Amino acid sequence: MAADDLLDDAADQIAAALKSPEMLNACFELAKLAATYSIGIAPVHTGDYIESISAQRDAEGAFVLYADPFAHIIEYGNAVTPEYA
């Protein structure tokens, strides 16, 4: 087997492992921990921002969703609002 074929085979095996139910579950557990941490350090003004933070999963993996439409301003600030760092 040629080196290129070995690399292609290894890449296919890694891609399959990353999509396995075990890996997707582990990623979701990590996303839940990250969401819990984010909620714990989030600034509180109205509570809308904290309520918008959640762990999500889909067929591709898991992630933390910040659904508040002002999340980017709260996190990074803008020209008149400092970031909450």
C-alpha positions as CSV (number, residue, x, y, z in Angstrom):
1,M,0.0,0.0,0.0
2,A,1.4,3.4,-1.0
3,A,2.0,6.2,1.6
4,D,-0.8,8.3,0.1
5,D,-3.2,5.4,0.4
6,L,-2.2,4.9,4.1
7,L,-2.7,8.6,4.8
8,D,-6.1,8.6,3.1
9,D,-7.1,5.5,5.1
10,A,-6.0,7.1,8.3
11,A,-7.9,10.3,7.5
12,D,-11.0,8.3,6.8
13,Q,-10.7,6.5,10.1
14,I,-10.2,9.7,12.1
15,A,-13.2,11.3,10.4
16,A,-15.3,8.3,11.3
17,A,-14.1,8.4,14.9
18,L,-15.0,12.1,15.2
19,K,-18.5,11.3,14.1
20,S,-19.0,8.3,16.4
21,P,-21.8,8.5,19.0
22,E,-19.2,8.3,21.7
23,M,-17.3,11.3,20.4
24,L,-20.5,13.3,19.8
25,N,-21.7,12.5,23.4
26,A,-18.3,13.6,24.8
27,C,-18.4,16.8,22.9
28,F,-21.9,17.5,24.1
29,E,-20.9,16.9,27.7
30,L,-18.0,19.3,27.2
31,A,-20.4,21.9,25.7
32,K,-22.7,21.6,28.7
33,L,-19.7,22.3,31.0
34,A,-18.7,25.3,28.9
35,A,-22.3,26.6,29.0
36,T,-22.5,26.2,32.7
37,Y,-19.2,28.1,33.2
38,S,-20.3,30.8,30.8
39,I,-23.6,31.3,32.8
40,G,-21.6,31.5,36.0
41,I,-19.4,34.4,34.8
42,A,-21.9,36.2,32.6
43,P,-22.8,39.8,33.5
44,V,-26.4,40.2,34.7
45,H,-28.4,43.1,33.7
46,T,-31.9,41.8,32.7
47,G,-31.1,38.1,32.7
48,D,-31.8,37.8,29.0
49,Y,-28.2,37.1,28.2
50,I,-27.8,34.4,30.7
51,E,-31.1,32.8,29.6
52,S,-29.8,32.7,26.0
53,I,-26.8,30.6,26.8
54,S,-27.2,26.9,26.2
55,A,-25.4,23.7,25.0
56,Q,-26.6,22.4,21.7
57,R,-25.9,19.4,19.5
58,D,-26.5,18.5,15.9
59,A,-25.2,15.9,13.5
60,E,-21.9,17.6,13.2
61,G,-21.1,18.0,16.9
62,A,-21.8,20.2,19.9
63,F,-21.5,23.8,20.7
64,V,-22.4,26.6,23.1
65,L,-25.1,28.9,21.7
66,Y,-25.4,32.5,22.8
67,A,-28.8,33.4,21.4
68,D,-29.1,36.9,22.7
69,P,-29.0,39.3,19.8
70,F,-26.6,41.5,21.7
71,A,-24.2,38.7,22.8
72,H,-21.4,39.9,20.6
73,I,-21.6,43.4,22.1
74,I,-21.8,42.0,25.7
75,E,-18.7,39.9,25.1
76,Y,-16.6,42.1,22.9
77,G,-18.0,45.6,23.4
78,N,-18.4,48.2,20.7
79,A,-17.3,51.8,20.1
80,V,-19.1,53.1,23.2
81,T,-19.5,49.9,25.4
82,P,-16.4,48.2,27.0
83,E,-16.1,44.5,26.8
84,Y,-16.9,42.4,29.9
85,A,-13.5,40.7,30.2
